[in-house]
Amino acid sequence: MDLKGVIADHMGHFSVYDIPNLFLVLVGSVVLGYITAIWGARSTAQDARRSALWAAAGALAAGLVRSQLPLATLVLAAAVLVGKRDDGNSGLDRVIMLLIGIGCGSGATVIVGIALIVFIPIMRWALKAPARA
């Protein structure tokens, strides 16, 4: 098998044309989530960034599952498992890691890797480290 075949095997149900659409969905959800949090919910900047990250995580989940019932079921199960924890944490980091695992496990490793090119900077922006003393 050649390298092209290996890459094609790990794109899941995505085509090459879906990659720019996934980028647009991620960036659009962040912008809309941030604007809504700032103007609609009157959140602080840090809370608005976290809300925007939630929006991006939702967009990533929807982008991965699209019209595939088995993947949608896995994402729902992951959300329920994370939501059942009582450790005082929002669980956002775990949800994101589970989405990455589900995407890779479903055969869309290339797409997840490409989506993370946009998603990781969004995550770093939303979860800014506290200022050092």
PyMOL commands that place a pseudoatom at each C-alpha (Angstrom):
pseudoatom trace, name=CA, resn=MET, resi=1, chain=A, elem=C, hetatm=0, pos=[0.000, 0.000, 0.000]
pseudoatom trace, name=CA, resn=ASP, resi=2, chain=A, elem=C, hetatm=0, pos=[1.276, 3.470, -0.795]
pseudoatom trace, name=CA, resn=LEU, resi=3, chain=A, elem=C, hetatm=0, pos=[1.206, 6.575, 1.404]
pseudoatom trace, name=CA, resn=LYS, resi=4, chain=A, elem=C, hetatm=0, pos=[-1.773, 8.044, -0.460]
pseudoatom trace, name=CA, resn=GLY, resi=5, chain=A, elem=C, hetatm=0, pos=[-3.789, 4.926, 0.278]
pseudoatom trace, name=CA, resn=VAL, resi=6, chain=A, elem=C, hetatm=0, pos=[-2.928, 5.015, 3.962]
pseudoatom trace, name=CA, resn=ILE, resi=7, chain=A, elem=C, hetatm=0, pos=[-3.966, 8.669, 4.218]
pseudoatom trace, name=CA, resn=ALA, resi=8, chain=A, elem=C, hetatm=0, pos=[-7.194, 8.005, 2.311]
pseudoatom trace, name=CA, resn=ASP, resi=9, chain=A, elem=C, hetatm=0, pos=[-8.010, 5.120, 4.661]
pseudoatom trace, name=CA, resn=HIS, resi=10, chain=A, elem=C, hetatm=0, pos=[-7.772, 7.447, 7.668]
pseudoatom trace, name=CA, resn=MET, resi=11, chain=A, elem=C, hetatm=0, pos=[-10.049, 10.205, 6.404]
pseudoatom trace, name=CA, resn=GLY, resi=12, chain=A, elem=C, hetatm=0, pos=[-13.194, 8.437, 7.589]
pseudoatom trace, name=CA, resn=HIS, resi=13, chain=A, elem=C, hetatm=0, pos=[-16.297, 9.579, 5.757]
pseudoatom trace, name=CA, resn=PHE, resi=14, chain=A, elem=C, hetatm=0, pos=[-14.679, 12.903, 4.814]
pseudoatom trace, name=CA, resn=SER, resi=15, chain=A, elem=C, hetatm=0, pos=[-13.538, 14.036, 1.408]
pseudoatom trace, name=CA, resn=VAL, resi=16, chain=A, elem=C, hetatm=0, pos=[-10.771, 16.525, 0.674]
pseudoatom trace, name=CA, resn=TYR, resi=17, chain=A, elem=C, hetatm=0, pos=[-13.452, 19.168, 0.137]
pseudoatom trace, name=CA, resn=ASP, resi=18, chain=A, elem=C, hetatm=0, pos=[-14.748, 18.766, 3.686]
pseudoatom trace, name=CA, resn=ILE, resi=19, chain=A, elem=C, hetatm=0, pos=[-11.488, 19.985, 5.264]
pseudoatom trace, name=CA, resn=PRO, resi=20, chain=A, elem=C, hetatm=0, pos=[-11.957, 23.726, 4.534]
pseudoatom trace, name=CA, resn=ASN, resi=21, chain=A, elem=C, hetatm=0, pos=[-15.587, 23.398, 5.625]
pseudoatom trace, name=CA, resn=LEU, resi=22, chain=A, elem=C, hetatm=0, pos=[-14.478, 21.977, 8.973]
pseudoatom trace, name=CA, resn=PHE, resi=23, chain=A, elem=C, hetatm=0, pos=[-12.056, 24.890, 9.425]
pseudoatom trace, name=CA, resn=LEU, resi=24, chain=A, elem=C, hetatm=0, pos=[-14.850, 27.356, 8.665]
pseudoatom trace, name=CA, resn=VAL, resi=25, chain=A, elem=C, hetatm=0, pos=[-17.231, 25.629, 11.088]
pseudoatom trace, name=CA, resn=LEU, resi=26, chain=A, elem=C, hetatm=0, pos=[-14.671, 25.709, 13.910]
pseudoatom trace, name=CA, resn=VAL, resi=27, chain=A, elem=C, hetatm=0, pos=[-13.731, 29.362, 13.433]
pseudoatom trace, name=CA, resn=GLY, resi=28, chain=A, elem=C, hetatm=0, pos=[-17.355, 30.412, 12.898]
pseudoatom trace, name=CA, resn=SER, resi=29, chain=A, elem=C, hetatm=0, pos=[-18.525, 28.672, 16.058]
pseudoatom trace, name=CA, resn=VAL, resi=30, chain=A, elem=C, hetatm=0, pos=[-15.787, 30.335, 18.094]
pseudoatom trace, name=CA, resn=VAL, resi=31, chain=A, elem=C, hetatm=0, pos=[-16.623, 33.797, 16.779]
pseudoatom trace, name=CA, resn=LEU, resi=32, chain=A, elem=C, hetatm=0, pos=[-20.364, 33.366, 17.238]
pseudoatom trace, name=CA, resn=GLY, resi=33, chain=A, elem=C, hetatm=0, pos=[-19.958, 31.760, 20.671]
pseudoatom trace, name=CA, resn=TYR, resi=34, chain=A, elem=C, hetatm=0, pos=[-17.658, 34.553, 21.848]
pseudoatom trace, name=CA, resn=ILE, resi=35, chain=A, elem=C, hetatm=0, pos=[-19.898, 37.337, 20.551]
pseudoatom trace, name=CA, resn=THR, resi=36, chain=A, elem=C, hetatm=0, pos=[-22.960, 35.733, 22.096]
pseudoatom trace, name=CA, resn=ALA, resi=37, chain=A, elem=C, hetatm=0, pos=[-21.230, 35.294, 25.453]
pseudoatom trace, name=CA, resn=ILE, resi=38, chain=A, elem=C, hetatm=0, pos=[-19.911, 38.870, 25.511]
pseudoatom trace, name=CA, resn=TRP, resi=39, chain=A, elem=C, hetatm=0, pos=[-22.977, 40.684, 24.201]
pseudoatom trace, name=CA, resn=GLY, resi=40, chain=A, elem=C, hetatm=0, pos=[-25.777, 38.276, 25.077]
pseudoatom trace, name=CA, resn=ALA, resi=41, chain=A, elem=C, hetatm=0, pos=[-24.729, 36.793, 28.402]
pseudoatom trace, name=CA, resn=ARG, resi=42, chain=A, elem=C, hetatm=0, pos=[-22.518, 39.763, 29.394]
pseudoatom trace, name=CA, resn=SER, resi=43, chain=A, elem=C, hetatm=0, pos=[-19.769, 37.341, 30.390]
pseudoatom trace, name=CA, resn=THR, resi=44, chain=A, elem=C, hetatm=0, pos=[-16.280, 38.330, 31.415]
pseudoatom trace, name=CA, resn=ALA, resi=45, chain=A, elem=C, hetatm=0, pos=[-13.588, 37.895, 28.764]
pseudoatom trace, name=CA, resn=GLN, resi=46, chain=A, elem=C, hetatm=0, pos=[-12.310, 34.654, 30.322]
pseudoatom trace, name=CA, resn=ASP, resi=47, chain=A, elem=C, hetatm=0, pos=[-15.814, 33.185, 30.622]
pseudoatom trace, name=CA, resn=ALA, resi=48, chain=A, elem=C, hetatm=0, pos=[-16.562, 34.218, 27.048]
pseudoatom trace, name=CA, resn=ARG, resi=49, chain=A, elem=C, hetatm=0, pos=[-13.428, 32.447, 25.795]
pseudoatom trace, name=CA, resn=ARG, resi=50, chain=A, elem=C, hetatm=0, pos=[-14.453, 29.311, 27.672]
pseudoatom trace, name=CA, resn=SER, resi=51, chain=A, elem=C, hetatm=0, pos=[-17.940, 29.557, 26.155]
pseudoatom trace, name=CA, resn=ALA, resi=52, chain=A, elem=C, hetatm=0, pos=[-16.389, 29.942, 22.717]
pseudoatom trace, name=CA, resn=LEU, resi=53, chain=A, elem=C, hetatm=0, pos=[-14.335, 26.811, 23.349]
pseudoatom trace, name=CA, resn=TRP, resi=54, chain=A, elem=C, hetatm=0, pos=[-17.524, 24.932, 24.264]
pseudoatom trace, name=CA, resn=ALA, resi=55, chain=A, elem=C, hetatm=0, pos=[-19.033, 26.124, 20.980]
pseudoatom trace, name=CA, resn=ALA, resi=56, chain=A, elem=C, hetatm=0, pos=[-15.963, 24.907, 19.099]
pseudoatom trace, name=CA, resn=ALA, resi=57, chain=A, elem=C, hetatm=0, pos=[-16.086, 21.539, 20.882]
pseudoatom trace, name=CA, resn=GLY, resi=58, chain=A, elem=C, hetatm=0, pos=[-19.729, 21.204, 19.870]
pseudoatom trace, name=CA, resn=ALA, resi=59, chain=A, elem=C, hetatm=0, pos=[-18.862, 22.098, 16.289]
pseudoatom trace, name=CA, resn=LEU, resi=60, chain=A, elem=C, hetatm=0, pos=[-16.022, 19.562, 16.280]
pseudoatom trace, name=CA, resn=ALA, resi=61, chain=A, elem=C, hetatm=0, pos=[-18.371, 16.889, 17.626]
pseudoatom trace, name=CA, resn=ALA, resi=62, chain=A, elem=C, hetatm=0, pos=[-21.040, 17.693, 15.047]
pseudoatom trace, name=CA, resn=GLY, resi=63, chain=A, elem=C, hetatm=0, pos=[-18.436, 17.863, 12.292]
pseudoatom trace, name=CA, resn=LEU, resi=64, chain=A, elem=C, hetatm=0, pos=[-17.137, 14.429, 13.216]
pseudoatom trace, name=CA, resn=VAL, resi=65, chain=A, elem=C, hetatm=0, pos=[-20.482, 12.677, 13.549]
pseudoatom trace, name=CA, resn=ARG, resi=66, chain=A, elem=C, hetatm=0, pos=[-22.427, 14.457, 10.812]
pseudoatom trace, name=CA, resn=SER, resi=67, chain=A, elem=C, hetatm=0, pos=[-24.767, 11.780, 9.489]
pseudoatom trace, name=CA, resn=GLN, resi=68, chain=A, elem=C, hetatm=0, pos=[-23.312, 8.731, 11.206]
pseudoatom trace, name=CA, resn=LEU, resi=69, chain=A, elem=C, hetatm=0, pos=[-25.523, 7.300, 13.924]
pseudoatom trace, name=CA, resn=PRO, resi=70, chain=A, elem=C, hetatm=0, pos=[-22.834, 5.078, 15.509]
pseudoatom trace, name=CA, resn=LEU, resi=71, chain=A, elem=C, hetatm=0, pos=[-20.473, 8.039, 15.939]
pseudoatom trace, name=CA, resn=ALA, resi=72, chain=A, elem=C, hetatm=0, pos=[-23.287, 10.208, 17.268]
pseudoatom trace, name=CA, resn=THR, resi=73, chain=A, elem=C, hetatm=0, pos=[-24.043, 7.522, 19.829]
pseudoatom trace, name=CA, resn=LEU, resi=74, chain=A, elem=C, hetatm=0, pos=[-20.387, 7.411, 20.903]
pseudoatom trace, name=CA, resn=VAL, resi=75, chain=A, elem=C, hetatm=0, pos=[-20.244, 11.203, 21.319]
pseudoatom trace, name=CA, resn=LEU, resi=76, chain=A, elem=C, hetatm=0, pos=[-23.464, 11.143, 23.341]
pseudoatom trace, name=CA, resn=ALA, resi=77, chain=A, elem=C, hetatm=0, pos=[-22.110, 8.363, 25.549]
pseudoatom trace, name=CA, resn=ALA, resi=78, chain=A, elem=C, hetatm=0, pos=[-18.880, 10.306, 26.096]
pseudoatom trace, name=CA, resn=ALA, resi=79, chain=A, elem=C, hetatm=0, pos=[-20.821, 13.445, 27.059]
pseudoatom trace, name=CA, resn=VAL, resi=80, chain=A, elem=C, hetatm=0, pos=[-22.947, 11.483, 29.521]
pseudoatom trace, name=CA, resn=LEU, resi=81, chain=A, elem=C, hetatm=0, pos=[-19.890, 9.847, 31.079]
pseudoatom trace, name=CA, resn=VAL, resi=82, chain=A, elem=C, hetatm=0, pos=[-18.122, 13.170, 31.507]
pseudoatom trace, name=CA, resn=GLY, resi=83, chain=A, elem=C, hetatm=0, pos=[-21.281, 14.822, 32.828]
pseudoatom trace, name=CA, resn=LYS, resi=84, chain=A, elem=C, hetatm=0, pos=[-21.728, 12.170, 35.544]
pseudoatom trace, name=CA, resn=ARG, resi=85, chain=A, elem=C, hetatm=0, pos=[-18.437, 13.032, 37.258]
pseudoatom trace, name=CA, resn=ASP, resi=86, chain=A, elem=C, hetatm=0, pos=[-18.570, 15.043, 40.483]
pseudoatom trace, name=CA, resn=ASP, resi=87, chain=A, elem=C, hetatm=0, pos=[-15.017, 16.329, 40.692]
pseudoatom trace, name=CA, resn=GLY, resi=88, chain=A, elem=C, hetatm=0, pos=[-15.965, 20.023, 40.493]
pseudoatom trace, name=CA, resn=ASN, resi=89, chain=A, elem=C, hetatm=0, pos=[-14.400, 20.350, 37.052]
pseudoatom trace, name=CA, resn=SER, resi=90, chain=A, elem=C, hetatm=0, pos=[-16.430, 21.376, 34.015]
pseudoatom trace, name=CA, resn=GLY, resi=91, chain=A, elem=C, hetatm=0, pos=[-15.198, 18.325, 32.124]
pseudoatom trace, name=CA, resn=LEU, resi=92, chain=A, elem=C, hetatm=0, pos=[-14.459, 20.323, 28.988]
pseudoatom trace, name=CA, resn=ASP, resi=93, chain=A, elem=C, hetatm=0, pos=[-10.917, 18.997, 28.683]
pseudoatom trace, name=CA, resn=ARG, resi=94, chain=A, elem=C, hetatm=0, pos=[-12.160, 15.413, 29.009]
pseudoatom trace, name=CA, resn=VAL, resi=95, chain=A, elem=C, hetatm=0, pos=[-14.890, 15.968, 26.420]
pseudoatom trace, name=CA, resn=ILE, resi=96, chain=A, elem=C, hetatm=0, pos=[-12.330, 17.342, 23.964]
pseudoatom trace, name=CA, resn=MET, resi=97, chain=A, elem=C, hetatm=0, pos=[-9.976, 14.419, 24.540]
pseudoatom trace, name=CA, resn=LEU, resi=98, chain=A, elem=C, hetatm=0, pos=[-12.845, 11.967, 24.106]
pseudoatom trace, name=CA, resn=LEU, resi=99, chain=A, elem=C, hetatm=0, pos=[-13.827, 13.694, 20.842]
pseudoatom trace, name=CA, resn=ILE, resi=100, chain=A, elem=C, hetatm=0, pos=[-10.274, 13.320, 19.603]
pseudoatom trace, name=CA, resn=GLY, resi=101, chain=A, elem=C, hetatm=0, pos=[-10.273, 9.653, 20.564]
pseudoatom trace, name=CA, resn=ILE, resi=102, chain=A, elem=C, hetatm=0, pos=[-13.659, 9.022, 18.968]
pseudoatom trace, name=CA, resn=GLY, resi=103, chain=A, elem=C, hetatm=0, pos=[-12.607, 10.773, 15.780]
pseudoatom trace, name=CA, resn=CYS, resi=104, chain=A, elem=C, hetatm=0, pos=[-9.381, 8.808, 15.548]
pseudoatom trace, name=CA, resn=GLY, resi=105, chain=A, elem=C, hetatm=0, pos=[-11.060, 5.560, 16.505]
pseudoatom trace, name=CA, resn=SER, resi=106, chain=A, elem=C, hetatm=0, pos=[-13.707, 6.012, 13.839]
pseudoatom trace, name=CA, resn=GLY, resi=107, chain=A, elem=C, hetatm=0, pos=[-11.054, 6.135, 11.138]
pseudoatom trace, name=CA, resn=ALA, resi=108, chain=A, elem=C, hetatm=0, pos=[-10.862, 9.906, 10.681]
pseudoatom trace, name=CA, resn=THR, resi=109, chain=A, elem=C, hetatm=0, pos=[-7.385, 10.376, 12.173]
pseudoatom trace, name=CA, resn=VAL, resi=110, chain=A, elem=C, hetatm=0, pos=[-6.232, 12.617, 9.324]
pseudoatom trace, name=CA, resn=ILE, resi=111, chain=A, elem=C, hetatm=0, pos=[-9.295, 14.840, 9.662]
pseudoatom trace, name=CA, resn=VAL, resi=112, chain=A, elem=C, hetatm=0, pos=[-8.894, 15.109, 13.443]
pseudoatom trace, name=CA, resn=GLY, resi=113, chain=A, elem=C, hetatm=0, pos=[-5.228, 16.022, 13.010]
pseudoatom trace, name=CA, resn=ILE, resi=114, chain=A, elem=C, hetatm=0, pos=[-6.105, 18.690, 10.474]
pseudoatom trace, name=CA, resn=ALA, resi=115, chain=A, elem=C, hetatm=0, pos=[-8.953, 20.037, 12.638]
pseudoatom trace, name=CA, resn=LEU, resi=116, chain=A, elem=C, hetatm=0, pos=[-6.575, 20.312, 15.593]
pseudoatom trace, name=CA, resn=ILE, resi=117, chain=A, elem=C, hetatm=0, pos=[-4.440, 22.750, 13.597]
pseudoatom trace, name=CA, resn=VAL, resi=118, chain=A, elem=C, hetatm=0, pos=[-7.299, 25.213, 14.092]
pseudoatom trace, name=CA, resn=PHE, resi=119, chain=A, elem=C, hetatm=0, pos=[-8.707, 23.822, 17.346]
pseudoatom trace, name=CA, resn=ILE, resi=120, chain=A, elem=C, hetatm=0, pos=[-5.525, 23.886, 19.467]
pseudoatom trace, name=CA, resn=PRO, resi=121, chain=A, elem=C, hetatm=0, pos=[-4.945, 27.644, 19.011]
pseudoatom trace, name=CA, resn=ILE, resi=122, chain=A, elem=C, hetatm=0, pos=[-8.617, 28.190, 19.857]
pseudoatom trace, name=CA, resn=MET, resi=123, chain=A, elem=C, hetatm=0, pos=[-8.165, 26.101, 22.995]
pseudoatom trace, name=CA, resn=ARG, resi=124, chain=A, elem=C, hetatm=0, pos=[-5.001, 27.970, 24.017]
pseudoatom trace, name=CA, resn=TRP, resi=125, chain=A, elem=C, hetatm=0, pos=[-6.797, 31.284, 23.472]
pseudoatom trace, name=CA, resn=ALA, resi=126, chain=A, elem=C, hetatm=0, pos=[-9.830, 30.201, 25.488]
pseudoatom trace, name=CA, resn=LEU, resi=127, chain=A, elem=C, hetatm=0, pos=[-7.864, 28.673, 28.354]
pseudoatom trace, name=CA, resn=LYS, resi=128, chain=A, elem=C, hetatm=0, pos=[-5.258, 31.361, 28.828]
pseudoatom trace, name=CA, resn=ALA, resi=129, chain=A, elem=C, hetatm=0, pos=[-2.889, 30.573, 31.653]
pseudoatom trace, name=CA, resn=PRO, resi=130, chain=A, elem=C, hetatm=0, pos=[-3.197, 32.862, 34.659]
pseudoatom trace, name=CA, resn=ALA, resi=131, chain=A, elem=C, hetatm=0, pos=[-0.630, 35.643, 34.851]
pseudoatom trace, name=CA, resn=ARG, resi=132, chain=A, elem=C, hetatm=0, pos=[2.511, 34.742, 36.759]
pseudoatom trace, name=CA, resn=ALA, resi=133, chain=A, elem=C, hetatm=0, pos=[3.490, 36.742, 39.799]
for i in range(1, 133): cmd.bond("trace and resi %d" % i, "trace and resi %d" % (i + 1))
show_as sticks, trace
zoom trace
